[in-house]
Amino acid sequence: MKAYRAAVLRFTDQGEPVHAAAFEEDGLLVVGPDDSGRHKVQAVGAYNALKNRFAGVAIEHLPGRIIAPGFVDMHNHFAQTNIIGSPAEGLLPWLENYTFPEEQRFASSDYCADAARFFLAELLRNGVTTALTFASCRTESVDALFSEAQRRGMRLMTGLCLMDRHAPQGVLNRAAPDGSRNATEQSLLDSEALLQKWHAKDRLGYAITPRFAPSCSADQLRGAAELAARYPDAWIQSHVAENKAEIAWARALFPASRSYLATYADVGLLRSRAVYAHCLHLDAADRDLMHDSGAAAAVCPTSNLFLGSGFFDYAAADRAGFQYGLASDIGGGTSFSPFHTMLGAYYAGREGQTKQGLSLSPQQLWWQHTAGAARALGLAGTVGNLVPGCEADFVVLNPQATPLLARRTACADSLDELLFAMVVLGDDRLIERTVISQAS
């Protein structure tokens, strides 16, 4: 076992509000292997309350530092790292002009491996320790990302991007340019083979990944749902209701469904461990469908602001009671930094679809990117928090990392002021160290 002495931030997930944080100014975090050999949190609390119990454990003292849960990114695209910051009029032109041409390059195993190394290193450098990630439509990209995540010991979920129509031929995996049935069947066979190869290996999980309804035939969506039914502990990830032009396209392609979201429900793709990115333009029936199915939303504020897609309606989501958490949405999103994502969520909440001027609290913002995101992924008590039994993924924060941060955090009179100062002023420099749960 090993112990770390510093200020410690965690979430109790007890009482109201659920996102209330616990903060020990002089805390002790004790980590060590469980019966399986994986390092987990053994104890956490005030240093004076725990020091005698763990007197024989080596303690690393980190004065002036804050230990916090590793961040959980609910949605990003590893194959889009090179196109961050590409200008476009909106989502669909951005996909056509940047995303699809870039993803054609992932037919090369060497290109995939290099991209995976950089992508995961950048996540960790920014304090992200768990991610639900899109690969490309090429099997090589899935193998490369899983291999690199396994080498690093990260908790990561990804899968082959299913897309059998409305894309250039070079993007598709063994696909004819017209999205023929052979391409549809092959994509599903490849998905199941990759799932059997990687799912539940070490800290890896497979995500069945229809890109979005307009890029998938009805046969491919039904096949994805059949695969999900055979593997109920796998994840599902896709996009929905991000952009009004995209919604109109989806409605024209699937007119029998009540809504864009219902397109997925009608084939069986809404359930727990199903994560839909964006969820901006939902109506009340859609929100009830999210709640009743157990599906969760990945909220992507920097991407939504960058592409002019709209604002996630926090108030309506909370009334409906469905789960959500924060996501960077690299490369439509503009930063790997969770601090930039949390600040974007604050901006989006202030504007919002309902024009209520919602002010998200600093504790809720932080919870959405840690314990709340973990809960939405079905990983509550596993990652995203620092309570006994959680995997020992955490970040060491230096609130004096820049002169302005040091000056502002020194003036903080409450936990909310301290957390919000780091949200507003923080970036990768605030992350002094990222620690990943190791196997003995």
N, C-alpha and C positions, 0 to 999 in steps of 0.2 A: 504494500500500500504506500501511497504518497499523499501528503497534505499540502495545501496551498493556503497561505494566510494573506488576505487582502479584503477589501470591501467585496461583498458578494450580492449579486442581484439574482432573484429567482421569482417564480410565480407559484402561488399556493394552489390555484384552481379550486379554492374552497370559498363559499360564501359569495356575496355580491359586492362589486361586480366581479365576474370570473377572471377579468384581466388584472386584478389588483396585484401589485408587486410586493415582495418582501425584500428588504434591504438591510444587510448587516454592515455597518461601517467598519467594524473590525471582525471579519468573519473567517471561518475555516471551512474549506472544501476538502473532503477526504475521498480519494478514489482508489480503487483496487479491483482485482479480478473477482468475478463471481464464479459459480461452479463450472461455467463453460470456458472460463479463462478470459472473457471479455471484460475490459476495465469499465466499471460503472461507479456511479456516485454511491459511496457507502454512508456518508454522513455530511450534513451541512448545517451551519448555524453560527452562533456567536463564538468567537475564539475562546473566551473565558469559560463558556459552558462546555466546551468539547476538549479543551487542552489536556485535562487529566486523563480522560478516556483514551486519548490517542497519544499519550506521552512517549511511547516507543516508536512512533511513526516519524519519518523524516519530513520536515516542514520546509517548504520554500516560501520565504517571506517576500512579499511584493508590496512594499509600502507605496502609497499613493496610487495604486492600481485598483481596477475594478474587474472582478471575474464575473462574466455573464454567460448565459447559454449561447452556444453556437447558433447562428442564424439559419433559418429554414427557408429556402427559396422554392416556392410552389410551382413555378413555371418559368422556363427559359429555353433557349435554343442554342445548343452547343455549335451547330453548323452555321450560326449567323454572327459569330464573333467578329469576323472581318468586315461586316457591313454596318456595324454600329455607327450612327451619325450620318447615314446616307440620306440625302434630301429627297422628298417625294411629296406629292399632293395629298396622299392618303394611303390607306392600307393596301388596296388592290394595286395601284401603280407601284407601290414599294415592293410588293411581292413579285410583280412581273419584272421590274427593272433591276432589282438587287438580289432578292432572296433566291429565286429559282436559278439565276445564273451562278450564284455562289454555290448552291447545293449541288450543282452538276460536278463540281470539283471533288466531291466526296466519293467518287468512284475509285479514287486512288487510296490504297491502304496507307501509304506513307503520308499522304496529306491528312488523312483521318487521324493517324497517330500523333502527328505534330499538333494538330488542332486540339485533340483531347488533352495533351500535356499542358498546353497553354491555358485552355479553358478551366481545367480543374485547379491549376495553380493560381489562377486569378480568383476563382471562387474562394479558395482557402486564404489567399492574401487579404481578402475583404471580409473574412470571418464567417463565410457560408460553409457549414459543415454537413448539411443535408440538402439535396436538390431533386426535384422532379423535372426531368429534362427531355426535350425533343432531340432525337438524332435526325438523320436525314432518311430518305427513302432507300438508301443503300445499306445492305447488311454490313458492309465493311465499317461504316460509321458506328453502328451499334457495338460491334465487337471491340473496336478501338476504345470507345468510351467506357464500356464495362471493364475492359482490361486495365485501363489506367486508374479507374476508381478503385478496383480491387487491389492494385499495387499500393495505392495510398491508404487503404483502409477506410475509405469514405462510405457513408450511407448515401446511395444514389439509386434512383429509379429512372429508367429510360426504355425506349423501344423503337422498333422500326416504324418510320412514318408511313402510314397507309394513304395512298394517293394514286388512284388508278385512272384519273381523268383530269382534264383542264390543267395540264402542266407540260412543259417541254419534255421531249423524249429523254434527254440526258439526265433529268432529275429522277425519273422512275427507275425502280429496281427490276431489271430483266423484263421491262414492259415494252409493249408495242406502242407507237405514238398515238394510236386511237384508244388506248386504255382497254384493250381486248379482255375477254373473260380469262384467258390464260394468264394475263398479268394480274388480274384480280385473285385468282386462285393461288398463284405463286406467292403473292405478297402475304397471304394468310398462312400458307405453308411455312414460309420463311419466318413469320412472326412466331408461330408455335415452336419451331426448331430453336429459335433464339431464346424463347421463354424457358424451354426445357434445359437449355444450356446454362442460363445465367440466373434465373429467378431463385431467390432465397439462398444464393451462394454468398457466404460471408455476409456483408452488409448490403447486398445488391437486391434490387427488386425489378421485375419486368412491368412495363406499362404498355398496354395495348393502345395504339396511338393513331386513330384516324385524324388526319391533319385538320380538316373541318368538313362539314357536310358537302359544300360545293365541290370539293376535290375528290369525293368518294362516290362511287356508284352505290345504288341501293343494295346490290349484291355484296359489295365490300363492307358496307355498314352492317348488314345482317351477319356476314361471316365474322366480323369483329365481335359482335354481340355473342355469337355462338362460342367463340373462343373464350370470351370473358365468363360465360356461364360454366365452361369446363374448368376454369381456373379462378374461383371466386376470391382468392387471396391476392391475385394480381391487381395492379392498378389499371385504370382507364384514364387517358388524358386527351383532350381536344380543345377546340375553341368554339365560342358561341357568342353571338350578339355583340360583336366588337364594333362594327361599323355599319352605318345604315345602307350603304351600297352592297355590302356583303350580305346583309339580312335580306334585301330585296332579291338578290341572286339565289340565296338558299330557298326562299319562299317560292320562287319560280321553278326551281328544280324539284322541290318536294311539296307540291300544292296540297296533297292529301293530309299533311300534318297540320295541327292547329297553329303551331308556331315553329320558329327555327329550333328552339330548345326541344320542342316535342318531337322533332325529327329523330333525335337521339333516343328519346323515351319510347317512341313507337317501335323501335327495333330491339330495345332492351339494353341500351348503353347508359342508362342512369341508375346508379346504385351507390352504396358506400364504396369508398376508394375510387370513385370517379371524380375527376377534377376537370372543370371547364374554365378555361382562361377567359377573363374579361367580364362577361355577364353584365354588360352595361345597359342594354336596351331590352330589359325584361318587363313583362307586365305582371300583375298580381297573380295570375294563374301560373305563370312560369315560376315565380318565386315559391309558390306553394308546391310546385312540382319538384323544385330543388330540395325543399325541406322534406317532403314526403318520401322522396327516393333515397335520401341520405347523401346525395351528391354535394360537392363543395365547389366554391368559386375561388379561382386564383386572381386576385386583384392586382392589376399591373399599371400603377399610376403614371410612371415616367413614360411608358410606351403610349398610354392613352393620351397624355398631354402632348407628346411629341408628334403623334400621327393625327391629332385632332379628332379622336374617335368619340370622346364623351367622358362622362364621370360615373364611377360606381356609386350607386345609391345606398349608402350605408344605413340610413334610417329605414328604408323599405326592406333591406335585407334583414335587419334586426327585428322588424315587426314580423316578418315571415319566419324567422328563426333558423334560416339555413346557415351552414358553416362557410367560413371564408378565411383567407390568409393572404399575406403579401407575396409578391413575386417581382423579379427584375424584368422579365420578358426580354432579356438580351436576345437578338439585337434590335428589335423595335424599341425596347427599353434603352435608356441612355447611360446606364452605369451599372457596374457590378456591385456598387456599394449599397449595403442595406440602409445606410443613413440617408442616401439620396432617395431611395425608394420610400422610406418612412416619411421624409419631408414631402415627396410627391403625393403621398396619401393624405397628408395634412392639407395640402393645397386643394386636392380633389374633394375632400370632405367639406372644406370651406365653401367651395363653389357648389358642387353637387347638382344632381338632376332636380331635386326638390326645391332648390334655392333657399334652404333653411339656414344656411351658414353654419353647418355643423362644425363644432370644434372638437376634433378627436384628441383625447388626453394623451400625454406622452406615454403613460403606462399602457394604454390600449394600442398605440402605434407599435411599441416594442413587443407586446404580446402577439400582435398579428404576424410578426416576423419570426416568432420563436415558438412558444407553447401553443398559441392559437393555430398557427400554420401546421404544427405537428398534429394537433387534434383533428384538423380538417383532412389531413392525409391518413388518418387512422393510426397514428403513431404516438398518441398521447401516452406519457409515461415512459416512452422509449427515447425520444430526442426532444430538443427544443426547451428543455428545462434542466434545473439542477436540484432535483429532489432524489432521495434514495431510490435506486433501481434504474435511474436514467443512465444511458450510455454517456461516458465521460467525454462529451464534445463541448468545448467551451472556448471562449475568447478572453484574452487579457487585454483590457482597455487602458490606455494611458490618457487621462483627461488633460494632461499638460502637453500633449503631442505637438501643439502649435501655440505660438504666443497668445493668439486670440482665444483659443480653447482654454488655456491655462487661466487667462484673466477672467473669462466668463464663468467657468466652472467654480473658480474660487469664490465667486459672489453668490453662488446658488444657495438659497435659503431653504430648499425643500427637495425631496426626491424628484418631483415633477420638473422643477427648474433644472436640476442636474441632467435628467434624461433628455429634456427638450433641448438644452444647450448642445448636447452631443448629437441629437438628430439634426439640428439646424446647421451646426458648424463642423460636423464630423465627415470624414472620408476614410480612405484606406490607412492614413497615417495614425488614426485613432486605434487601429488594431495592432497592438504590439506583438501579439502571439496568438496563433490558432492551434488548439490542442485537439487531436482526434483520438477517440476511444481506440485503444490498442488491444490486440489479443496477446495473451502471455505465451 
